[in-house]
């Protein structure tokens, strides 16, 4: 039973290490009348840390081909938890 537990711990550790540096950037529009958010595009990136993900997202903000111009973006971790939200001038 000890071997099974050790193998399980190794698997969880490998999953955690694989998730490091995996971020999702969501570009969205905001409807003013009710503040509803609509996702225009979603991109997965592998970068060293959140700061690098922010730099990547800002660089893509005006240069990415999307159906509409986004109002902002948010960055999610590998579990889908929001780490930051950004709007120009905000």
Secondary structure by P-SEA (a helix, b strand, c coil): caaaaaaaaaaaaaaaaaaccbbbbbbbccccccbbbbbcbbbbbbcccaaaaaaaaaaacccccccccccccccccccccccccccccc
